[in-house]
């Protein structure tokens, strides 16, 4: 560069251009300085880029675990559907669903539909298009199931990779009022139960922050409220930590050791076997109820197949979603000892006050139909596979000034109750 510059100057001088030597020196220094700055800038830029992409060892390890878990959860899809709410629904072959990763289910095939409980009215089958993803006009082909795709962002919202998709273990005592979980429930106990049925009113309650949730569900329970608790659960929930939004979503859950090592929500682990190609567990529900306006509820039935002993889930009047294999459980291999219906919220006590996360509609039971949330047509399944009215429904609210419950019975709704509330208010500081 220097020689070329000198030659160029000399050539110009030969042409009598008369450029002073001081200008040549200045230009030479400018070129050298620019080259050095450019090189320095390049090195600095590379260093900054490296710093931006560099993660501590723990973060790299966590990302590796996240991607390994995602590979287990998200199975290859024959078809992919984009839901209007942002979800991605994968149509996965029945035999490839996560359930069949379970050591005791490997190589198995989904079972045929079982015998329904006696007294079950299958007239007027409910429409299947109660979820947002169905609004796309697309559906999954026969022989596949719709699975909400889990993203890296979903998993990173959890407190740990291991806890993703699980309820915290502190939930094991439903009669505790000090663990942040508050309930308003109706329940029966003291007998043998082989299933439960209810119509559950669907709302979109306000949830105050990412670390709280609001749900309405039924529980089929066996074992003690210690380490051996078995539960089967289904209903709807608003859980920003699990789903990343505030839509009410259809969900299932199970555990055989009091929410410790076993079980999960939806299809986030091996367990629940889905057989339906029209319902996506974990997908958003639409429509929802409105205060003083239209009311929308979903009918859910869980019952034990007398022949094979598995616990089946039915939506509406005849739409089988799938089943929990009996091999997942200890006590529930035989029967349930308690059935619960109702609402639950998490109170993280933001700012030292009670949360304003709503349960149900966010209004107290006394406001009644169209304003308070409800459960209706409450039934259980007896030892002979008969659907029967609840023999002795009890109701309980942990914090009645925040969320309450009122039960009743009539000829149209059978056993029912209103429940819920706004959370923080003048009587619930």
MORAFEN-V636936 format. One record per pair of residues at least 12 apart in sequence whose ideal C-beta (glycine too) atoms are under 10 Angstrom apart, sorted by sequence separation. I is the first residue (numbers start at 0). J is the second residue. D is the distance in whole Angstrom. If there is no record, write none. Layout:
I;J;D
I;J;D
This chain:
8;20;8
11;23;9
76;88;9
77;89;8
78;90;4
94;106;9
133;145;9
167;179;9
185;197;9
218;230;6
219;231;4
220;232;9
235;247;5
236;248;6
238;250;8
251;263;9
252;264;5
300;312;7
301;313;8
309;321;10
310;322;6
311;323;8
344;356;5
359;371;7
360;372;4
376;388;9
377;389;5
394;406;5
404;416;6
405;417;5
406;418;9
76;89;4
77;90;5
78;91;9
94;107;9
96;109;9
132;145;7
167;180;8
173;186;9
202;215;8
218;231;7
219;232;8
234;247;10
235;248;6
236;249;9
251;264;7
252;265;8
266;279;9
267;280;10
284;297;7
299;312;7
300;313;4
309;322;5
310;323;4
344;357;8
359;372;3
360;373;9
379;392;10
393;406;8
394;407;10
404;417;7
405;418;8
8;22;9
9;23;10
73;87;9
75;89;8
76;90;6
77;91;7
94;108;7
149;163;8
166;180;9
201;215;8
217;231;9
218;232;5
219;233;9
234;248;10
235;249;6
236;250;5
250;264;6
251;265;6
265;279;9
266;280;6
267;281;8
299;313;7
300;314;8
309;323;7
310;324;8
344;358;5
358;372;8
359;373;8
392;406;6
403;417;9
404;418;4
8;23;5
74;89;7
76;91;6
77;92;7
93;108;8
94;109;8
130;145;9
132;147;8
149;164;8
200;215;7
217;232;7
218;233;9
234;249;8
235;250;7
250;265;6
251;266;8
252;267;10
253;268;9
255;270;9
265;280;4
266;281;7
298;313;8
299;314;6
300;315;9
307;322;9
309;324;5
310;325;7
342;357;10
343;358;8
344;359;10
357;372;9
359;374;10
377;392;7
392;407;9
403;418;7
404;419;8
7;23;9
73;89;7
75;91;7
76;92;9
93;109;6
199;215;5
216;232;5
217;233;6
218;234;9
233;249;8
234;250;7
236;252;9
248;264;10
249;265;9
254;270;9
264;280;8
265;281;4
298;314;7
299;315;9
300;316;9
308;324;9
309;325;5
342;358;4
392;408;8
402;418;7
403;419;8
404;420;9
74;91;5
75;92;8
130;147;10
199;216;7
216;233;6
217;234;6
233;250;7
234;251;9
248;265;9
253;270;6
264;281;7
265;282;9
297;314;7
298;315;5
300;317;10
307;324;9
308;325;4
309;326;9
310;327;9
341;358;9
342;359;5
389;406;10
402;419;6
403;420;6
5;23;8
8;26;9
73;91;9
74;92;8
77;95;9
197;215;10
199;217;7
214;232;9
216;234;3
232;250;8
233;251;5
234;252;9
252;270;10
253;271;7
297;315;7
298;316;7
304;322;7
307;325;7
308;326;9
309;327;9
310;328;8
341;359;9
342;360;10
401;419;10
402;420;4
4;23;7
8;27;9
76;95;9
197;216;9
215;234;5
216;235;7
232;251;7
233;252;8
251;270;9
252;271;9
300;319;10
301;320;10
303;322;10
309;328;10
389;408;9
401;420;6
402;421;8
74;94;10
75;95;7
197;217;6
214;234;6
215;235;6
216;236;7
231;251;8
232;252;4
233;253;10
251;271;6
298;318;9
300;320;10
302;322;10
303;323;10
308;328;10
388;408;8
400;420;8
401;421;8
402;422;7
74;95;5
196;217;8
214;235;7
215;236;8
231;252;8
232;253;7
299;320;9
301;322;9
304;325;9
310;331;7
399;420;8
401;422;5
4;26;7
5;27;9
74;96;7
195;217;5
213;235;9
214;236;4
215;237;10
230;252;7
231;253;5
232;254;9
242;264;10
251;273;9
301;323;9
303;325;8
310;332;10
392;414;5
394;416;6
396;418;8
398;420;9
401;423;7
4;27;6
74;97;7
194;217;10
195;218;8
213;236;7
214;237;7
230;253;7
231;254;9
241;264;7
308;331;9
309;332;10
392;415;9
394;417;10
396;419;10
401;424;7
73;97;9
195;219;6
212;236;6
213;237;5
214;238;7
229;253;8
230;254;6
231;255;10
241;265;9
308;332;7
389;413;8
390;414;10
392;416;8
394;418;8
396;420;9
398;422;9
400;424;8
72;97;6
74;99;10
194;219;7
195;220;10
212;237;6
213;238;8
229;254;7
230;255;8
308;333;8
310;335;9
388;413;6
389;414;5
400;425;9
401;426;8
402;427;8
1;27;7
4;30;7
71;97;7
74;100;9
193;219;9
211;237;9
212;238;4
228;254;7
229;255;5
238;264;8
241;267;9
388;414;6
400;426;4
401;427;4
0;27;9
192;219;7
211;238;9
212;239;8
228;255;8
229;256;8
230;257;8
399;426;9
400;427;4
401;428;10
72;100;10
192;220;9
211;239;8
212;240;7
227;255;8
228;256;7
229;257;9
230;258;8
236;264;9
303;331;8
398;426;10
399;427;9
400;428;9
1;30;9
71;100;7
192;221;9
209;238;9
210;239;8
211;240;8
212;241;7
227;256;7
228;257;4
249;278;7
251;280;6
303;332;9
377;406;9
398;427;7
0;30;7
1;31;9
191;221;10
206;236;10
209;239;5
210;240;6
212;242;10
226;256;6
227;257;7
228;258;8
232;262;9
249;279;8
250;280;7
251;281;9
303;333;9
342;372;7
364;394;9
374;404;10
0;31;8
179;210;9
206;237;5
208;239;8
209;240;5
225;256;10
226;257;5
228;259;9
231;262;10
248;279;9
249;280;6
250;281;6
303;334;7
341;372;10
377;408;9
179;211;9
180;212;10
183;215;10
184;216;10
185;217;10
186;218;8
188;220;8
203;235;9
204;236;10
205;237;8
206;238;8
207;239;10
208;240;9
209;241;10
213;245;10
215;247;9
222;254;10
225;257;7
226;258;10
229;261;9
230;262;8
232;264;9
248;280;9
249;281;7
250;282;10
280;312;9
303;335;8
342;374;9
364;396;9
371;403;9
373;405;10
374;406;9
375;407;10
184;217;10
201;234;9
202;235;8
204;237;6
206;239;6
214;247;9
222;255;8
224;257;7
226;259;7
229;262;9
248;281;6
249;282;6
341;374;7
371;404;10
0;34;8
184;218;8
186;220;9
199;233;9
201;235;5
203;237;7
206;240;9
209;243;9
213;247;9
214;248;9
216;250;8
218;252;9
219;253;9
221;255;10
222;256;9
223;257;9
248;282;6
249;283;8
250;284;10
278;312;10
301;335;9
340;374;5
371;405;8
373;407;10
375;409;9
109;144;9
199;234;6
200;235;9
202;237;9
216;251;9
222;257;8
248;283;5
249;284;6
340;375;10
364;399;9
376;411;9
377;412;9
378;413;7
379;414;10
195;231;9
197;233;10
199;235;7
209;245;10
214;250;8
216;252;8
246;282;9
247;283;7
248;284;6
278;314;6
363;399;9
375;411;8
376;412;6
377;413;7
378;414;7
194;231;9
197;234;9
246;283;4
247;284;5
272;309;8
274;311;9
275;312;9
277;314;9
278;315;9
301;338;9
340;377;6
363;400;10
375;412;4
376;413;5
377;414;4
195;233;9
214;252;10
233;271;10
245;283;10
246;284;7
247;285;9
274;312;10
275;313;10
358;396;10
363;401;10
364;402;9
365;403;8
367;405;9
374;412;9
375;413;7
376;414;7
377;415;7
206;245;6
242;281;7
244;283;8
246;285;8
271;310;9
272;311;10
273;312;9
275;314;8
338;377;9
363;402;8
364;403;5
373;412;8
375;414;8
376;415;7
377;416;8
205;245;8
231;271;9
241;281;8
242;282;9
247;287;6
278;318;7
280;320;7
338;378;9
358;398;10
363;403;5
364;404;6
365;405;7
374;414;9
375;415;4
204;245;9
242;283;8
246;287;9
247;288;10
271;312;8
277;318;7
278;319;9
280;321;8
299;340;10
338;379;6
361;402;10
363;404;9
364;405;4
374;415;6
375;416;8
88;130;9
203;245;7
278;320;6
338;380;9
363;405;9
364;406;9
373;415;6
374;416;6
375;417;10
88;131;10
203;246;7
204;247;8
238;281;10
275;318;7
277;320;9
278;321;9
358;401;8
359;402;8
364;407;10
373;416;7
374;417;8
86;130;9
88;132;5
203;247;5
275;319;6
335;379;9
358;402;4
368;412;10
372;416;10
373;417;5
374;418;7
86;131;7
87;132;9
88;133;9
173;218;8
202;247;7
236;281;9
274;319;6
275;320;5
335;380;9
353;398;8
356;401;10
357;402;9
358;403;9
359;404;10
371;416;10
372;417;7
373;418;7
84;130;9
85;131;9
86;132;6
98;144;10
166;212;10
201;247;6
237;283;10
273;319;10
274;320;7
275;321;6
334;380;10
355;401;10
356;402;10
358;404;10
371;417;4
372;418;6
373;419;9
84;131;5
88;135;8
90;137;9
96;143;9
173;220;9
233;280;9
273;320;6
274;321;5
353;400;9
354;401;9
370;417;9
371;418;7
372;419;5
82;130;8
83;131;6
84;132;8
90;138;8
91;139;8
92;140;10
93;141;9
94;142;9
95;143;9
96;144;6
201;249;9
235;283;10
236;284;10
249;297;7
251;299;10
272;320;10
273;321;4
274;322;7
334;382;8
353;401;6
371;419;6
372;420;10
82;131;5
83;132;8
88;137;8
90;139;4
93;142;6
95;144;9
97;146;8
175;224;9
235;284;6
271;320;9
272;321;5
273;322;9
340;389;9
368;417;8
370;419;10
371;420;9
82;132;4
83;133;10
84;134;9
88;138;10
89;139;9
90;140;6
92;142;7
93;143;7
96;146;7
174;224;8
249;299;9
251;301;9
271;321;6
272;322;5
367;417;6
81;132;8
82;133;9
83;134;5
88;139;8
92;143;6
93;144;6
95;146;10
173;224;7
271;322;7
272;323;8
338;389;8
346;397;10
366;417;8
80;132;6
82;134;8
83;135;6
90;142;9
91;143;6
92;144;8
158;210;9
171;223;9
172;224;5
235;287;9
271;323;6
272;324;6
340;392;9
346;398;8
364;416;7
365;417;8
80;133;9
82;135;6
90;143;4
91;144;6
156;209;7
171;224;6
172;225;9
270;323;7
271;324;8
341;394;8
344;397;10
364;417;4
366;419;9
81;135;7
89;143;9
90;144;7
91;145;8
156;210;10
170;224;10
171;225;7
270;324;8
338;392;10
339;393;10
340;394;10
341;395;9
342;396;9
343;397;9
344;398;10
363;417;8
364;418;5
366;420;10
80;135;6
82;137;9
89;144;9
90;145;6
91;146;5
171;226;8
173;228;10
266;321;9
269;324;10
272;327;10
341;396;9
346;401;8
362;417;9
363;418;9
364;419;7
80;136;9
81;137;8
88;144;10
89;145;7
90;146;8
172;228;9
270;326;10
271;327;9
339;395;9
346;402;10
363;419;7
364;420;8
80;137;4
88;145;5
89;146;5
91;148;10
171;228;6
253;310;9
270;327;6
344;401;9
360;417;9
362;419;6
363;420;5
79;137;9
80;138;8
88;146;7
89;147;8
168;226;9
170;228;9
269;327;9
344;402;7
359;417;8
360;418;9
361;419;7
362;420;7
363;421;8
78;137;8
80;139;7
86;145;10
87;146;10
88;147;6
89;148;5
171;230;10
343;402;9
359;418;6
360;419;6
361;420;7
362;421;7
78;138;9
79;139;10
87;147;7
88;148;7
89;149;10
170;230;9
342;402;7
358;418;7
359;419;3
360;420;9
361;421;5
78;139;6
86;147;5
87;148;4
235;296;10
251;312;7
262;323;10
341;402;10
358;419;4
359;420;7
360;421;9
361;422;8
363;424;9
77;139;8
78;140;7
86;148;7
87;149;9
235;297;7
342;404;8
357;419;7
358;420;6
359;421;10
76;139;9
77;140;7
82;145;10
87;150;8
234;297;8
341;404;7
357;420;7
358;421;8
86;150;10
166;230;9
233;297;10
235;299;10
340;404;10
357;421;6
358;422;7
77;142;8
78;143;7
80;145;7
82;147;8
234;299;7
249;314;8
262;327;8
356;421;9
357;422;6
77;143;6
82;148;10
166;232;9
233;299;5
261;327;7
262;328;10
294;360;10
355;421;7
356;422;5
76;143;8
78;145;9
233;300;9
261;328;9
355;422;5
356;423;9
80;148;10
233;301;6
255;323;10
261;329;10
354;422;5
355;423;4
76;145;10
79;148;8
232;301;9
251;320;8
353;422;6
354;423;6
355;424;8
74;144;10
76;146;8
231;301;6
251;321;8
253;323;5
290;360;6
352;422;10
353;423;5
249;320;9
252;323;10
253;324;10
255;326;10
288;359;9
289;360;9
290;361;8
352;423;6
353;424;9
74;146;7
76;148;8
129;201;9
231;303;10
251;323;8
255;327;6
256;328;10
288;360;7
290;362;7
355;427;9
73;146;8
254;327;9
255;328;5
256;329;8
287;360;10
354;427;9
72;146;9
73;147;10
74;148;10
253;327;6
254;328;9
255;329;6
294;368;7
340;414;9
349;423;9
353;427;5
72;147;10
73;148;6
119;194;10
253;328;8
255;330;8
291;366;10
294;369;6
305;380;10
340;415;10
341;416;8
344;419;9
348;423;10
352;427;9
353;428;6
72;148;9
73;149;6
165;241;10
255;331;7
290;366;9
293;369;9
294;370;10
296;372;9
340;416;8
342;418;5
344;420;9
346;422;7
352;428;6
72;149;5
73;150;9
116;193;8
119;196;8
163;240;10
164;241;7
255;332;9
292;369;7
296;373;8
298;375;9
302;379;9
303;380;7
305;382;9
341;418;6
342;419;6
346;423;9
351;428;10
71;149;10
116;194;6
118;196;10
163;241;8
253;331;9
291;369;6
292;370;10
294;372;9
296;374;9
298;376;7
300;378;8
302;380;5
305;383;9
306;384;10
340;418;9
341;419;9
342;420;9
344;422;7
69;148;9
231;310;5
233;312;6
290;369;7
291;370;6
294;373;8
296;375;7
301;380;8
303;382;10
305;384;5
69;149;6
116;196;8
203;283;10
233;313;10
289;369;9
290;370;6
296;376;9
300;380;8
304;384;9
68;149;8
69;150;8
72;153;10
203;284;9
215;296;10
231;312;8
233;314;9
288;369;8
290;371;10
303;384;8
346;427;10
69;151;7
72;154;9
156;238;10
158;240;9
202;284;10
203;285;10
215;297;10
217;299;6
219;301;5
288;370;10
302;384;7
68;151;10
156;239;8
157;240;7
171;254;9
201;284;6
203;286;10
204;287;10
216;299;9
217;300;9
218;301;9
219;302;9
65;149;10
69;153;9
156;240;5
157;241;8
170;254;9
201;285;9
203;287;5
217;301;7
219;303;9
288;372;8
302;386;8
65;150;10
66;151;7
69;154;7
156;241;8
171;256;10
172;257;9
201;286;8
202;287;6
203;288;8
288;373;9
65;151;6
68;154;7
156;242;9
166;252;7
168;254;9
171;257;4
201;287;5
202;288;5
203;289;9
300;386;8
65;152;10
153;240;9
156;243;7
165;252;9
170;257;8
171;258;6
200;287;9
201;288;6
202;289;9
233;320;8
65;153;10
66;154;9
153;241;7
164;252;9
166;254;7
168;256;9
170;258;5
171;259;8
200;288;6
202;290;9
62;151;8
65;154;5
153;242;7
165;254;8
168;257;7
169;258;8
64;154;9
65;155;7
153;243;6
168;258;5
233;323;10
69;160;10
72;163;9
152;243;6
166;257;10
167;258;7
168;259;5
219;310;7
231;322;10
62;154;10
65;157;10
68;160;6
72;164;8
149;241;10
166;258;5
167;259;10
168;260;9
202;294;9
231;323;6
61;154;9
62;155;9
67;160;9
68;161;9
149;242;10
150;243;8
165;258;7
201;294;9
202;295;9
61;155;8
66;160;10
69;163;10
165;259;9
200;294;6
201;295;5
202;296;10
64;159;9
65;160;6
68;163;7
147;242;8
165;260;9
200;295;7
201;296;6
64;160;4
68;164;9
165;261;9
166;262;8
199;295;10
200;296;5
201;297;6
231;327;9
63;160;10
64;161;8
165;262;7
166;263;9
199;296;6
200;297;9
231;328;8
61;159;8
62;160;10
65;163;9
164;262;9
165;263;6
166;264;8
198;296;5
199;297;6
229;327;9
230;328;9
61;160;6
64;163;10
161;260;9
164;263;4
165;264;7
197;296;9
198;297;7
199;298;8
229;328;5
60;160;10
163;263;9
164;264;5
197;297;9
198;298;5
199;299;6
229;329;6
230;330;10
231;331;7
147;248;9
163;264;9
164;265;7
197;298;7
198;299;8
228;329;10
229;330;5
230;331;8
164;266;9
165;267;8
196;298;7
197;299;6
227;329;6
228;330;8
229;331;4
164;267;3
165;268;8
196;299;7
197;300;8
227;330;7
229;332;9
163;267;7
164;268;6
195;299;8
196;300;4
197;301;10
219;323;9
229;333;10
231;335;8
163;268;10
195;300;8
196;301;8
230;335;9
240;345;9
194;300;7
195;301;6
196;302;8
222;328;9
229;335;8
234;340;9
194;301;5
195;302;8
221;328;8
222;329;7
223;330;9
229;336;9
230;337;9
232;339;9
234;341;9
236;343;9
237;344;10
238;345;9
193;301;10
194;302;3
221;329;8
222;330;4
234;342;9
193;302;6
194;303;6
221;330;4
222;331;8
230;339;9
234;343;9
192;302;10
193;303;4
194;304;10
220;330;9
221;331;5
192;303;9
193;304;9
220;331;8
221;332;9
232;343;10
193;305;8
219;331;7
221;333;8
154;267;10
221;334;7
222;335;9
223;336;9
224;337;10
153;267;9
221;335;5
222;336;8
131;246;7
219;334;10
220;335;6
221;336;5
222;337;10
149;265;9
194;310;8
219;335;5
220;336;7
221;337;7
131;248;9
149;266;9
164;281;10
193;310;9
194;311;8
196;313;9
218;335;9
219;336;10
220;337;4
130;248;9
147;265;7
149;267;7
219;337;8
220;338;7
130;249;7
146;265;9
147;266;8
194;313;10
218;337;8
219;338;6
220;339;7
237;356;9
129;249;8
146;266;6
147;267;10
218;338;7
219;339;8
237;357;9
217;338;7
218;339;4
144;266;8
217;339;7
218;340;8
216;339;8
217;340;5
218;341;9
216;340;8
217;341;8
215;340;9
216;341;8
218;343;9
215;341;7
216;342;8
146;273;8
214;341;9
215;342;5
216;343;7
144;272;9
145;273;9
214;342;7
215;343;8
144;273;5
213;342;7
214;343;5
144;274;7
145;275;8
213;343;8
214;344;8
144;275;7
145;276;7
212;343;8
213;344;5
214;345;9
144;276;6
145;277;7
147;279;5
149;281;9
212;344;7
213;345;8
143;276;6
144;277;9
145;278;7
146;279;7
147;280;7
148;281;10
211;344;7
212;345;5
142;276;8
144;278;9
145;279;4
146;280;8
147;281;4
211;345;4
141;276;6
144;279;8
145;280;9
146;281;8
147;282;5
210;345;7
211;346;7
139;275;9
140;276;7
144;280;9
145;281;10
146;282;9
147;283;9
211;347;6
139;276;5
145;282;7
207;344;9
208;345;10
210;347;5
138;276;7
139;277;7
204;342;9
206;344;8
207;345;9
209;347;10
211;349;9
138;277;7
139;278;10
206;345;9
207;346;9
208;347;7
210;349;9
139;279;9
193;333;9
194;334;10
195;335;8
202;342;10
204;344;8
207;347;8
234;374;10
193;334;6
194;335;8
197;338;9
199;340;8
208;349;6
213;354;10
191;333;8
192;334;6
193;335;7
195;337;10
196;338;10
199;341;10
207;349;6
191;334;5
192;335;4
195;338;5
197;340;5
199;342;10
211;354;6
213;356;6
215;358;8
133;277;8
190;334;9
191;335;8
192;336;7
194;338;8
195;339;9
196;340;10
197;341;10
210;354;10
211;355;10
212;356;8
213;357;6
214;358;9
215;359;6
133;278;9
190;335;9
191;336;7
192;337;7
193;338;10
195;340;7
211;356;5
213;358;6
214;359;10
132;278;10
133;279;9
190;336;8
192;338;5
208;354;8
213;359;8
130;277;9
132;279;6
188;335;9
189;336;8
190;337;9
207;354;5
208;355;10
127;275;8
129;277;10
130;278;7
131;279;9
187;335;10
188;336;6
189;337;8
190;338;9
206;354;9
207;355;5
208;356;8
213;361;9
127;276;10
128;277;8
129;278;8
130;279;6
133;282;9
187;336;10
188;337;4
206;355;9
207;356;5
127;277;4
128;278;10
130;280;10
132;282;5
187;337;7
188;338;8
205;355;7
206;356;5
207;357;9
126;277;10
127;278;6
130;281;10
131;282;7
132;283;8
134;285;7
186;337;6
187;338;5
188;339;9
205;356;7
206;357;8
130;282;5
131;283;4
133;285;9
186;338;7
187;339;8
204;356;7
205;357;5
129;282;10
130;283;6
131;284;8
132;285;9
185;338;9
186;339;4
187;340;9
204;357;4
129;283;10
130;284;6
131;285;5
185;339;7
186;340;7
203;357;9
204;358;6
129;284;6
130;285;7
131;286;10
184;339;5
185;340;5
186;341;8
202;357;8
204;359;6
86;242;9
129;285;7
184;340;6
185;341;6
202;358;9
204;360;7
205;361;6
85;242;10
86;243;10
128;285;9
129;286;8
182;339;8
184;341;3
202;359;6
203;360;9
204;361;5
215;372;7
217;374;8
84;242;10
85;243;8
86;244;9
183;341;5
184;342;7
201;359;10
202;360;5
203;361;10
204;362;10
215;373;10
216;374;10
85;244;7
182;341;6
183;342;5
184;343;8
200;359;7
201;360;10
202;361;8
215;374;8
84;244;7
86;246;9
182;342;7
183;343;8
199;359;10
200;360;8
202;362;9
217;377;9
219;379;9
85;246;10
181;342;9
182;343;5
183;344;9
219;380;10
84;246;6
86;248;9
110;272;8
112;274;8
181;343;7
182;344;8
109;272;6
111;274;9
180;343;6
181;344;5
84;248;10
105;269;9
108;272;10
109;273;8
110;274;8
173;337;9
180;344;7
181;345;8
104;269;7
107;272;8
109;274;5
179;344;9
180;345;6
181;346;6
97;263;9
103;269;9
104;270;9
129;295;8
173;339;7
179;345;6
180;346;8
101;268;9
102;269;8
178;345;9
179;346;5
97;265;9
98;266;7
100;268;8
101;269;4
104;272;7
129;297;7
178;346;9
179;347;6
200;368;9
204;372;8
97;266;5
100;269;4
101;270;7
179;348;7
202;371;10
96;266;6
97;267;7
98;268;9
99;269;7
100;270;9
173;343;9
176;346;10
202;372;6
97;268;6
98;269;5
101;272;9
125;296;10
200;371;9
201;372;9
97;269;5
98;270;6
125;297;8
181;353;9
200;372;5
96;269;9
97;270;8
98;271;6
99;272;8
125;298;7
170;343;9
181;354;9
199;372;9
200;373;5
97;271;8
98;272;4
199;373;8
200;374;7
91;266;9
96;271;9
97;272;10
98;273;7
170;345;10
179;354;9
181;356;9
183;358;6
198;373;8
199;374;6
200;375;8
96;272;7
97;273;9
144;320;10
182;358;9
183;359;8
197;373;10
198;374;7
199;375;9
96;273;6
144;321;8
166;343;10
181;358;8
197;374;5
198;375;5
199;376;10
96;274;10
167;345;9
197;375;7
198;376;5
93;272;9
197;376;6
198;377;9
93;273;8
183;363;10
196;376;7
197;377;5
93;274;7
119;300;7
183;364;8
196;377;7
197;378;7
91;273;9
195;377;8
196;378;4
197;379;10
93;276;8
119;302;9
195;378;7
196;379;8
116;300;8
194;378;8
195;379;5
196;380;8
91;276;10
115;300;8
129;314;8
194;379;7
195;380;7
90;276;8
116;302;5
129;315;8
193;379;8
194;380;3
115;302;8
116;303;9
127;314;8
192;379;5
193;380;4
194;381;9
114;302;10
127;315;8
191;379;10
192;380;7
193;381;7
90;279;10
113;302;8
115;304;10
116;305;9
125;314;7
126;315;8
183;372;10
185;374;7
190;379;8
192;381;8
193;382;6
213;402;10
89;279;9
113;303;9
114;304;7
124;314;10
125;315;3
184;374;9
187;377;9
191;381;8
192;382;9
193;383;9
194;384;8
196;386;6
72;263;10
88;279;6
113;304;4
114;305;7
124;315;6
125;316;6
127;318;6
190;381;8
191;382;6
193;384;7
194;385;10
195;386;9
196;387;10
74;266;9
112;304;9
113;305;8
114;306;7
121;313;9
123;315;9
124;316;5
125;317;8
126;318;9
185;377;7
187;379;6
190;382;9
193;385;9
194;386;8
197;389;10
72;265;10
86;279;8
88;281;10
113;306;6
123;316;6
124;317;5
125;318;7
72;266;8
88;282;7
110;304;8
113;307;7
119;313;8
121;315;9
122;316;7
123;317;9
124;318;7
195;389;9
72;267;6
86;281;8
113;308;10
116;311;10
121;316;5
122;317;9
71;267;9
72;268;8
86;282;6
110;306;9
111;307;10
113;309;8
115;311;9
120;316;6
121;317;4
71;268;9
72;269;10
82;279;9
86;283;7
110;307;6
114;311;10
116;313;10
119;316;8
120;317;9
121;318;10
71;269;9
84;282;8
85;283;9
113;311;6
115;313;8
119;317;9
68;267;9
80;279;9
84;283;5
110;309;7
112;311;8
68;268;10
82;282;7
83;283;9
190;390;7
82;283;8
84;285;8
110;311;9
112;313;9
115;316;10
189;390;9
190;391;9
83;285;9
115;317;8
187;389;5
189;391;8
186;389;9
187;390;7
188;391;9
215;418;8
115;319;9
185;389;8
187;391;6
215;419;8
112;317;10
186;391;10
187;392;6
188;393;8
113;319;9
186;392;7
187;393;7
213;419;9
112;319;6
185;392;5
186;393;6
185;393;7
186;394;8
113;322;8
184;393;9
185;394;5
186;395;7
213;422;9
112;322;9
184;394;7
185;395;8
110;321;10
183;394;8
184;395;6
211;422;10
109;321;8
110;322;7
183;395;7
184;396;8
109;322;8
182;395;7
183;396;4
184;397;9
110;324;9
182;396;7
183;397;7
198;412;8
181;396;8
182;397;5
183;398;8
198;413;10
200;415;10
204;419;8
207;422;8
181;397;5
182;398;9
183;399;8
197;413;10
204;420;10
205;421;9
206;422;10
207;423;9
107;324;8
180;397;8
181;398;5
196;413;10
197;414;9
198;415;9
200;417;9
202;419;8
204;421;9
205;422;9
183;401;9
197;415;9
200;418;9
204;422;9
107;326;10
183;402;5
185;404;7
200;419;9
104;324;6
177;397;10
181;401;7
182;402;8
183;403;6
184;404;7
185;405;10
103;324;8
174;395;8
176;397;5
181;402;6
183;404;4
185;406;6
104;326;8
173;395;9
175;397;8
176;398;7
182;404;9
183;405;10
98;321;8
101;324;8
103;326;5
104;327;9
174;397;8
98;322;9
102;326;10
103;327;8
173;397;9
96;321;9
98;323;9
101;326;8
98;324;8
101;327;8
187;414;9
93;321;10
98;327;10
185;414;8
185;415;9
185;416;5
184;416;9
183;416;9
185;418;8
183;417;10
184;418;8
183;418;4
182;418;9
183;419;7
183;420;7
181;420;10
181;422;9
120;376;10
119;378;9
118;378;8
119;380;9
116;378;9
118;380;9
116;379;10
117;380;9
118;381;10
116;380;5
117;381;9
115;380;10
116;381;9
119;384;10
117;383;8
118;384;9
119;385;9
120;386;9
116;383;9
117;384;6
118;385;6
119;386;6
116;384;5
117;385;5
118;386;4
115;384;8
116;385;6
117;386;7
118;387;7
114;384;7
116;386;5
117;387;9
118;388;10
113;384;10
115;386;9
116;387;9
